[in-house]
Amino acid sequence: MSMGMVFALIGAVLSTALAGIGSAWGVGVAGQAAAGVVSEDPEQFAKVLILQLLPGTQGIYGLLVTFITLSNIGILGGTPITDTNTGLMYLFACLPIAIVGLVSAFHQGKTSVASIGIVAKKPDQFGKAMLFPAMVETYAILALLISILSITNIH
Amino acid sequence: MAVVKMQLLSVTGLKKNRKAVLETLQSLGIMEVTTDFIDDEGLKKMETDGQRTTFLKRAESMDEALKILKTYVPEKTGLLDSFAGRKVLNVREYQNFVGQRGLAIEAARNIGKLEREITECKGTLLKDRNQIESLKPWVNLDVPMDFAGTKTTGVLIGTVPGTRTEEEIYAAVYTAFAVEKAKLAEAEKTGNAQNPPEAAFAEAEGKAAGKTGATKTGNAAKATERTQNASFANAEHPVSVEMLFSENDSTGICVLFLKRDAETVAEGLRKIGFARPSQPESAVPAEQISLLEADMEKTEGKIAELTEEIGKYAGERERLRAVSDYYRTRAEKYKFLGTIPQSGEVFFFEGWVPEPQAERVQKLLTEKYDAIVEVEDPPEGMVTPTLLKNNKFSASVEGVLESYGLPQKGRVDPTFVMSIFYVFFFGMMLSDAGYGLVMSFACGIILLKYKRMDTGLRRAISLFFWCGLSTIFWGLMYGGFFGDAIDVIAKTYFGYTGDGILKALWFEPLTNPMVLLIWCLLFGVIHLFMGLALKGYEALRDKDYVSFFADVIAWYMLLIGLILMLLPSDLFASIAGMTFSFPPFVNTLAIVLAIAGAVVILFMAGRTSKNFIIRIALGAYDIYGITSWLSDVLSYSRLLALGLATGVIASVINMMAAMVGGSGFLGPILFIIVFLLGHTLNIGINALGAYVHTNRLQFVEFFGKFYDGGGKKFAPFQTANKYIEIKEEK
């Protein structure tokens, strides 16, 4: 196996691992806040559940990039990499979603906690509450896009 | 696609018709009462708070009773019953219940009483259980716990801290006797003064201290000393120690001694931290426990009895619901009554009525109740409540609009435009024909089966029905049906080896994401331009031609000019892999448009400011807003990203299913399990993502161009039914 394969695999693993860590943290804190609201007002369950899930998407984006990478580098399909440079390219292509996924999920989790606070006090303002965490997610989406565009264009 | 115009109705009626007028208006539910404009000097308002509170309290007691019934005798409910809406009662049934509302009050009171009794019983159970727990260690004691002894003997029952052996307890007692003895000897020797009392005392203390070492180390000398002490004491001061228990770092003991030794024994025990139980029972523990157990059994029986008693009221649910709604509606009426000014013979009120109904209400009140009704258009600058009217399809996004904020009076209602883009974008993001099918099918069935859902819920579900259809469309465009399920199944189980079976009608996003990205941005530009167009429409309707030209047309010119300049550039060609070449006059036109637009914005955007410098500065700042257009357009890249996410994750699920289920007898079963679980998860998380991000595109990007909400929802005076709906008899 070439060194390139190793680098590409490191990239693939990082994108799921880092983005997943961020999402786990974000969904975790939001879940604690959500549980607190439900203990007082069980009717808000569906709303706070949605808010809790919002930071969970980064983990999925990471998985997505990992999967596309694996199916390009000859592990789940495609042709195996033979040179180190290509492998490094895959590694760097994976970094946007890995890093931004980690950090944005962390902050989105905090924002979700705050939005869950809105729902606890004013359940009818759910539409607005949902928007704040969604703003954070934009950057994860942009990172995902760049990762995908880079990976699909490496030849 | 419109905000319904409101008209102000001023009603003056005779007091004798007051009840009838109010009840009619309440059952019609088309007037939002306002008392802001009536100068009520010389008029009085009725004090209705007391009655209103009484009614609300009664309604609450019914609700409480219904809640108790739900806890003790749950109704059988289906999974989808929450969609069923309120129960329909015909007028006669309703009148029946209301006529005998005393029965409902009685029932609610009884249910409440029974529940309180049950709570009490549960308290007793808890108390008994705690008492048994605390008595259990003492179960070996065969005298009452507060037993003090007989005529000649004394008894001490209690605990010492730590785990102690029987010998240690004896040692503690005997040490006390030894000290006592030393003291007596000292008293006899008074006068000799050879042996100060302190020394004897210290010696005794030394012995006492030594006892621990003796037991722990098995020091023979100390042990002998202790035995000597014991034999000495045993003769003169018989003591018997009974070990009862040793747990949780404390030891229970019962010490029997002669009454005359009481003080010394107590002193010895005190040294090792003896304490009596805080609340000694005056009964033998074992007997007490069996008594308590019997009591618990009895109490449990009583709870069962009471629960059964409550169960008898299960049939009263309907009555309770009807009467609860009756009181709530009545409280609403009294709230209204309390706000209207009245004189000796007449009463007044004003309210907003949607224009189409205004005449009908006027006619009804005038002809039937001899009221004087004036209808007028809302005065200039007056805030009126907002009621939207849209076609069936567009009305389904009204809930989404409401969560952002309704349009104010005189502002444009964006519902129609928004509904089209909403459904379109949602489909692009979820973009899987299989998922769309599941969503539309489920929502369609619910819509067909439950006709009387609440309006809000019905709209939400029909919104997802439409979004599902759009998802099917985009799924077919992208060639996704549960990801690549058809191909995977064909390859795994039918040995198919050819190309993909389900071909994308357009193209598969992953094969050329860059092109799809450009398309997404194009959709974004169209969406944003629609927003700008709505702003223009508003300006035209209000005959504000300057604003139309400076704020809308100028921006169109600038943006279209810039886009036309960008398209043929090398930069765009290298990014998108597409080349545009326009005839030269288009290139010139682009530059002219962009410059003309920019100049108009520069000079006109700050036109409210009189100072020329500030005006130009404001205009320049407005041009800087071009960056927000750039970020807004780029934001539509989420259409691509989320669309890819659904498809790729779905393929991952299919691949995993094929891996576990590829071979063997159990293969297909495993395949189905993984397939169902995986796709259920994926549809959930991606539908959520699509929902959130479609909302975001509407609220932030689209509304950012023209809309600010802030309207107040039309809230007519109406019945406040929570459980039932009353059907008029034909």
Contacts between the chains, C-beta under 8 A, distances in Angstrom:
chain1	res1	chain2	res2	distance
A	50	B	688	6.2
A	50	B	692	7.5
A	53	B	685	6.9
A	53	B	688	5.8
A	54	B	692	6.6
A	56	B	685	6.9
A	57	B	645	7.9
A	57	B	685	7.2
A	57	B	689	5.7
A	60	B	645	6.2
A	60	B	649	6.4
A	60	B	685	6.6
A	61	B	641	7.6
A	61	B	645	6.6
A	63	B	649	7.0
A	63	B	652	7.2
A	64	B	644	6.9
A	64	B	645	5.5
A	64	B	648	5.0
A	64	B	649	6.5
A	67	B	648	5.8
A	67	B	649	7.9
A	67	B	651	7.7
A	67	B	652	5.3
A	68	B	510	7.4
A	68	B	648	6.5
A	76	B	655	7.3
A	124	B	403	7.9
A	125	B	403	7.8
A	126	B	403	6.3
A	127	B	400	7.0
A	127	B	402	7.7
A	127	B	403	2.4
A	127	B	404	5.6
A	127	B	695	6.9
A	127	B	699	7.6
A	128	B	403	7.1
A	128	B	404	7.1
A	130	B	692	5.9
A	130	B	695	6.6
A	131	B	695	7.1
A	131	B	696	6.2
A	131	B	699	5.8
A	131	B	700	7.0
A	134	B	692	5.1
A	134	B	693	6.5
A	134	B	695	7.4
A	134	B	696	4.6
A	135	B	696	7.5
A	135	B	700	7.5
A	137	B	692	7.9
A	137	B	693	7.7
A	138	B	635	6.5
A	138	B	638	7.3
A	141	B	637	6.9
A	141	B	638	4.7
A	141	B	641	4.7
A	141	B	642	7.5
A	142	B	634	7.5
A	142	B	637	6.9
A	144	B	641	5.1
A	144	B	645	7.7
A	145	B	517	7.3
A	145	B	637	5.2
A	145	B	640	6.7
A	145	B	641	5.1
A	148	B	513	6.0
A	148	B	641	7.4
A	148	B	644	6.4
A	149	B	513	5.8
A	149	B	514	6.5
A	149	B	517	7.5
A	152	B	510	6.8
A	152	B	513	5.7
A	153	B	514	7.8
